[in-house]
Amino acid sequence: MTANLAPTPCCDCGRPYPAGVKFETCKSAPFFPEARDTIKAALAKYDAELNAISDYIHANPELCWNETKAHARLTSFLSGEGYTVEGFDQYPTAFKVSYSRGNGRVFGLNSEYDALPGIGHACGHNLIAVTGLGAFLAIRAAMDAHDISGTVTLIGTPAEEGGAGKCALYEAGAYSGIGACMMLHPGRGLEHVQTSGTVIRSYALQGFDVEYKGKPAHAGLSPWEGVNALDAATTAYTAISSLRQQLTPDTRVQGVITDGGSAANVIPDRTALSYIVRTNTAKQLSTTVPRVMACFEGAATTSGCTVSTKTSHKLDELRNVEALGDEYAHVMMDMFGDAPGGTHIELAYGETMGASTDFGNITHLLPGCHPMFGIPTAPGAFNHMPEFTAGAGSKASFDESMKHTAAMAAVGVRYLLDEKFADSVTTGWTTMMEKVKNE
């Protein structure tokens, strides 16, 4: 078993956690083991139902903003358990449900459930759906069993894949009053251990849909009468390819020509491209995007075409609060460090993975954490590959997801119960956001 743990101080005793050791080395650990036992029991109680929900969502992939079956399955289950489910008129596949005991802090959870075009749940959102749901049920069980005051809230967040659903829901008030928020996301597991996870940043992102319009003409009889929109598209593509050598190594600019014309003997009067710009920070994005836009506009000028550009919702880089990430890692090692097959949890707060998420925006608005957990997949299968779809639908992957669900629920219980820990979450986020402003 391994744990790459940052040497941050324990919020109980103030003693640093040495890197690479288990959480048990802290004199005050584990925090509230009785609550952890309750969490495990609750997840065991709902195991078959959570697995069935995951399987159903996996077998019925739906694209962003159209997740009607997933929404119905999740909300009908919650209603059947006696919860009042709140909807959003403008976002019919979103939902929100809360459970409260007395007064206290509010801990938020997220469930995603949209799929990818053509390859289904190749990002494992069926598992994200039940990790959020499972943690909600487990925290509620702990609140009841141990008389814990506060509120746990689960938000059903559609349209992560290209729709920035969480950003829309934040603007609709879904996150109002939440003091800290978490979610889990599957990725390819490590080959040498069975259970793995990492807490890592993600890229900021801006997407573009670009359209060029020219003038059609017969390509053989009178090509000079046309204005070639394909020339504009290829010029833009080439210009951006040349621009890459002037960009920092951590910048990604990716694009495709989605419409290049329909016949070789006709000068194309319309072409279209789709591009994504990713950078390490949103601030870096603000300086990179204008350079890419200049390529689009310059191509229009040189070809004589007109250009129109539609931008997607900007996604901020993911910023994990270290107090939440540290607690997740230590709980994972304490609960599952001795599990068969080995356990490895990595805390990589200063590193960036090559993906982006709308949860990044949420972490700039309130304290959050987004651990990635490993699932068994075919060799070489990563997120957004067809082979990952199969891995995300296996019972072994569901079982791994429930381990991390238990850890996330334990973090939530501590946030509700432990004022010192909750203060460290808030202070850590405030300090981090001040640093972000000055980067």
N, C-alpha and C positions, 0 to 999 in steps of 0.2 A: 504494500500500500504506500502511496505517496501523497504528499500535500505540499504544493508550492505556495506557501502562505506568506503574505507580506508581514514584516516585523512591526505591525501597528500595535498600539497598546490595547489591552483588554479594557473594556469600559467598566468592568467590575473592580478589578484590583489595580489597574494602571500598569501592570507588568507587561513588557513587550511579549508578543507571541514570537518565539524564534522561528525563522524560516524553515520550512520543511518538517515541522513536527505536528503531532496531532493536537486537537483542541483539548484533549484530556490533560495536557500538561499544565493548563491554567488551574490554579488552586480552586477557583470558584466555579469551574465548569463541571458538568454541564448545567446550563440554566434550566431550571424547572423540568426535571426528567419526567415527572408525572404527566405534564402536559404533552410531552413527546409520546409517551405511551398512549395517551388518548388520541393523538393525531394518527398514530399507526393503526389503532383499533378502528377509527372512523374510516380510514382509507381501505382497510380490510373489509369492513362492512359493505362499502359501496364498490368494491373492486369489480365485480361482475357487471354492474350497471355502467360504470365509467368505461370499462373496456368495450361494452356493447355500443355506447355512444361514439367512442373513437372509431370503432369499426364501421359504424353507419356513416359517419361523416367522411371517412376515407373512401367508402364505396360509392358515395354520392358527391363527387367534387363539384363545387360551384364557384363561379368567378366573382370578383369583387362587386359588392353592392347587390348581388343576386343570390345570397346564401340563404334562400328561403327554407330549404329542408333542414340545414344545420341549425338555423335559428329556431325552427319549430321543435326540433328534437331537444335542444337544450332548454328552451323555455317551458316546454310541456313537462319535462322532468322536474324542473324547479317548482313549477306550479303544483305538481303532484306531491312534492315534499312539503307543501304548505306555504311557500314563499310568494310574496306579491312581486311580480315582475313588472318593471317600468319599461315602457317603450319610448321611441322617439319618432314622431310623426314624419319628420323629413328624412329619417334613416330607418326604414322599416325592418331591416335585418340586424339592427343593433338592439341591445337591451342592457338593463342595469338592475341589480338586485342587492339588497343590503340586509344585514342582521345586526341588531343592537341589543346591548344589555346595559342599562344605566347610561351614565355619561362617560366620555373619555375620548381617546384619540380614534382616528379613522384610518384603517389600513386598506389599501386598494389592490385588487388583482385584475388581470386581463385574460380574456380568452379570445383567441383568433380562430377563424374557421374557413377562410376563403382559400381557394386552390389556384393552380396555375393553368393557363391555356394549353391544352393538348397533353399535359403530363400529370394532371391531377394533383395529389397532395405530395409533390416533390419537395416541399419545404416543411412537411410534417405538421401543418396547422391542425390536423385532427388531434394530434397529441397536445398541442398548445391549448386547444379547447378544453380538454379534460384535466390538464394540470391546473388551470385556473379554477375550474369547477371543483375539482377534488380538494384544492387548498381551501376554497371557500367553505366547503362542507366540514373539513377537518378543523379549521379555526373555530367555526361555530360550535362544534362538539366540545372543543377545549374550553371555550367561553362558558358553556353551560355546566360542564363537569367541574370547573374550578372557579366559578363565579368571577369571571374576568369581565370587567367593564370596558365598553368601547363599541366600535362598529367595524364590521368587515363588509366590504363592498366588492362585488364582482361586476365588471363591465364587459359585455359581449361586444367585441370590436371587429366589425367587418372591414373588408377592403384594405388590408395591409399591403397586398400585392398591387401597387400602382394607384391606389385610391386615397392614401393618407387618411384612412378612416379615423384614427385616433385624434388627428388634428381637428377634423370636423366635429367629433364628439366632444373634444375639449371646449371648442367654441360654443357648443350646444349646452354646456354646463355639466356634462357627465362626470367630470373630475372635481367638481366643486366640493370643497370641504375635506378632501382626502389629504392626509398628512404625509403619507409615503405610499409608494406603489411598486409592485413587482410583477414580473411575468417570467416565464421560462421559454426556451426555444431549442428544438433539437438540432443536432448537427452530426456529422460523421464521428463515430466513436474511435477511441484509440485501440490499436491492435493488441497491445500488450496488457491491457487491463479491461475488466468487464464494465466498470462504472467510472465515468469520467465527466468532468464539467469544467467550464472556464468562465471567468468574468472578464470581459474584454470590451473595448470600445468598438464602434462601427463608424463608417464613413458618413459625412454629410453628402447630400445628393440634390441635384436639380435636373429635371428632365425637360426635353423639348420635342415638339412635333413641328416640323418645318415643311412648308409648302411653297413650291416655286410655280409660277404661271408664266407661260410664254405665248407662242402663237403657232398653230399647226400649219404644216405645209407638206406637199408630196416630196419625199426625200430624194426621189430620182428626177422628177420633172422640174421642180422649182424650190430647192432647199433654201435658197437665199430669201425666199418670202417668209420663212419661218423664224421663230425665236425659240431656241432649243432649251427647254426646261431641264433636259437631262444633262446638258453642259453645266448648268448651274449646280445641279446636285453633285455631279462628279468633281467639279471644281471645289465645292465646299468640303466634300469628303477628303480630297487630296490636301487642301489647305489645313484641315484639322490634323491630318496625319503628319504634316510637316510641323505643325505647332507642338506636337507632343515632345519633340526633342528639347523644347524650351520650357517645359513644365517640370515641376518637381517629381521625383520618383514615386511619391505616394499619391500622385494625381492620376485619375482614370477618366478617360474620355472614350466612350464606346458608342457606336452608331451603326445603323443599317439604312439602306435605301428601301423604303417600303412600297414605292411605286416609281418605276423607272420608264413608264411608257408601255404601250400595248402592241405595237407593230414596228418592225424594222424599217418599213418603207414610209413611215409617217414621222415627221419631226414632232417629238413629244411636246405637247402644250402644257402638261402638268406633271410634276414629280413631287415626291414626298420623302422625307427622312425622319427617323426617330433617333434621338441622341440622349445620352445620360452623361452627366459630369459628376464625378465623385471626388471629394477632397477630404483631407484629414479633419478639417474644421469648417464650420459654416462661414467663419471670417475668410478663410482661404477660398471658399467657394465664391464669395462676393468679388474677389479679384480675378478669378479664373473664368467665370461665366462671360464677362464682357469680351474677353479675348476669343472665346468660341463664337459668340454672337457676331463678332467682326468678320469671321470666316463666312458665316451665312450671308451676311449683308454684302461682303465683297464679291462673293460668287454671283449674287444677283446683279450687281453693277457691271461686272465683266461680261456677263452673258446677255444683258439687256432684259432680264426677267424681273418680275416683281416677286417679293418674298413676304410671307406672313409666318409668324412664329407663335405657337401656343406653349406656354410653360406649365409644368406640373407644380404641385405644391412642394415647396422646398422642404427637404428633410434635414434636420439638424443631426450632428454627430451624437451618438449615444454616450452619455456621461453617467457612469455608475457611481453611486455613493458607496464609499469604501466600508463604512460601518455595516451597511446591509450586505455587501458582498463578502466581507470578512465573516460575518455571522453565518451566512449561508454555507461558506466553505467549512467552517469549524463544526457546524451541525452535521453536514454531510460526512465529515471524517469521524465524528463521534458516533453517529447512528449507523454508518455503513462502512467505516474504515476497515473493519475486519471481515467484510463480506467476501464470500468465495469469488475468485477471479480478480480481486484487487480493486482498489479505488484510487483515482488520481484527480485532484481538484487544483486548477491553476488560477491564480489571481494575477491578471495581466492588465492592470488598470491603465498603464501607459502605452499599451500596444493597440493596434487597430486591425480588425478583420476587414475583409474586402466587401462586406455586404452593407446594406443600409436598412433602416427601419423607422416607421413613423413613431415608435416609442421613444426614439431619440428626442423628438420635439417635446414629449412629455417630461423627459428628464431635465430639460431646461426650464420647465415650469413648476416642477415640484420634485422632491427627492424620489429617486427611483433606482431600480437595479434589474438587470436583464441577463441572468446567467444562461449560458449555453450548456446543454447536456448531450452527451454522446449516446447514440443508438447504434446497434449492430446493422451494418449494411454490407452489400457486396464490395469486394476490393475496388478501390478507386471511385466509389460512388459518393458524390457530394451533393449538397443541396442544389435544387433546380436541375437535377439530372433524373431521367426516367428510372434509373436503378434505385435512386433514393426513395421513390414512391413506394416500391415494394418493401423497403426497410421500414418505412414509417407505418406500415400497416401490420407489422408482425406483433405477436404476443410478447416476444422478448423486448421489443422497443417500448411497448406499453408498460411492461414491468419496470424497465429502467426509468421511465418517466415518472412513475409513482414514487420512486426513491427521492427524486429531486422535488417532487410535489410535497412530500413530507417535510423536507428541509425548508422549503419556502413557507409552508404553514407554520413551522416552528419560529422562523424569523418574524412572521406576522404576529404570533402570540407574544413574543418578547417585545415587539414594538408597542402593542396594546398595554402590556403589563408593566414594563420597566421604563420608568420616566427617564432615568439616566441614559439608557440606551437610545430612547426616542430623541432626547436632546442631542446626543452625539450624531444621530442621523441628520437632524435639521442643521446643526452647526457645520457638519461636514459638507452638506450640500451648499449652504450659503458661502462657505469659504471657497469651494470649488467653482461656483459661479462667478465669484469675484476674480478668480484667476483666469477664467475663460474670457472675461471682458478685457483683460490685459495681455492676452496672448498675441 
